[in-house]
Structure formats: C-alpha cells, structure tokens
Amino acid sequence: MTHDMTESEFLGSYDPNKYARPCIAADAVVFTYAEGRLQVLLIRRKNHPFRGRWVFPGGFIEVYEDPDEAVGRELREETGVEVDDLVQLGTFGRPDRDPRYHVISIAYFGVLPPRSQMQPRASDDAMDAAWCPVQQTEPLAFDHEEILAVALERLRREVTRLSFALRFFDRRFTGAELFGLYQEVLGKKLDGERLLRRLSRVCLEKPTMTRPVRIGRRKLRQFEATLGAWWL
C-alpha cells in the first residue's frame, strides 16, 4: 500500500505508464507588419494528418522539455525564424481538435519587425513556410482558426500600449506606417490627423505621415501611465 511507503519509495516504484494521458504540443502565432499588411507566419504540413494544409509552426513537447523552450525549438526547426519575446497565449485542449489522439496545445504569441533576415525557410515537418496576410489566409487545419481568433483579440488589446505597437518596427518608421498598422490590427478606419496629434506627445519633433518618427522614451513612459485607447 502506498500509504506505508516513504515518498522516495513511492516515487521509485511509480509507473508513469499506468494511466492514459493526452499528448502536449506547443504552437507559435507570430505576427509581422509588412507591405502595409498584418501578416502571420504559417507552415504547410508535410505529413498526415492535414498534409498540405496551412497551420502555425509547432509540434510535440518532448519529455522533460520546458514548453517555453519547445515552442522556440519548433519555430526554429520548421521556419528558421527566432522570436525573443514569445509569451503564452492560451491552452487549447478540445479532445477532437486532432484526429490522431487527444493533443493539448499550449499556444504562444509574439511579433517581429519585417527584417530581411527573418524570411522563413521551411524544414523538418514543413514543406513550405511563409508570411501570409491575416485577412487572406486559407482555412487553417486543426483548431488553428480558433487560435488565430484568440491571438488577434490579444493583439488588439496589446496595441493599446504604444510601446507594444513599436515592436512591429525597426528603429525608424513613419506616421503612415504606424497609422496603417493600427488600421490593420483594429480592422477599421481611424482619423490620421488625430493619431498624429496624440503621437506628438511622445515624439522628439512634430510627427508627419511621411517623416520617420523619433520616440522619446521618457515621454513614452509618462504617456503610457494614462489608460485607454490613445489613438482615439
């Protein structure tokens, strides 16, 4: 009887295969803003199930592997892309989400600026990898449509912080690029002049749509102490 054992005796005799359990995977939802479009990184599956269909980069977490490390590994192996600030988006575990078995996915979320060195290169379980405009993606396999919807809602919340929106850009960007990003993420028309007036509170000079913007970091910290959608 286990209640007569010490903890070390119990652990030494424990059989981890005694009970059936689900598999655990990690998937990465990575956004960028390029050519005036909000885009998401996808791979085309090389293997069954859903061979040839588009999904997020990801795969199974190995035994004793940290999920945070697993998602970065899968992202590198399948696309060659690396993201330093991936954070957990949510857990998706509907029993029928994967036709093979009960597979629970821990989804991660992050953004990258459009640098040439981050062009994806398909490898491992991916036959193709590409940045795809969010509004023009083909139907995704598994429950990745649901994951994408959750990621987009998270993105809309996060961009209320200007410091988060700036992650989409390299060091220099124009007012028009920032304005375009917000319209893409929010999916609605905004007042460009009003956005520039609000943006002027954190710029080192008066911002315009065409001139590169320079942000004052101290001004930005003070600006973000106020709550709400700053561009309205």
Secondary structure, DSSP 8 states (H G I E B T S, - for coil): -GGGS-HHHHHHH--TTSS---EEEEEEEEEEEETTEEEEEEEEESSSSSTT-EE-SEEE--TT--HHHHHHHHHHHHH----TT-EEEEEE--TTSSSSS-EEEEEEEEEE---GGG-----TTEEEEEEEEGGG----STTHHHHHHHHHHHHHHHTTSHHHHGGGS-S--BHHHHHHHHHHHHTS---HHHHHHHHTTTBSS---SSSB--B-HHHHHHHTTS-S-TT-
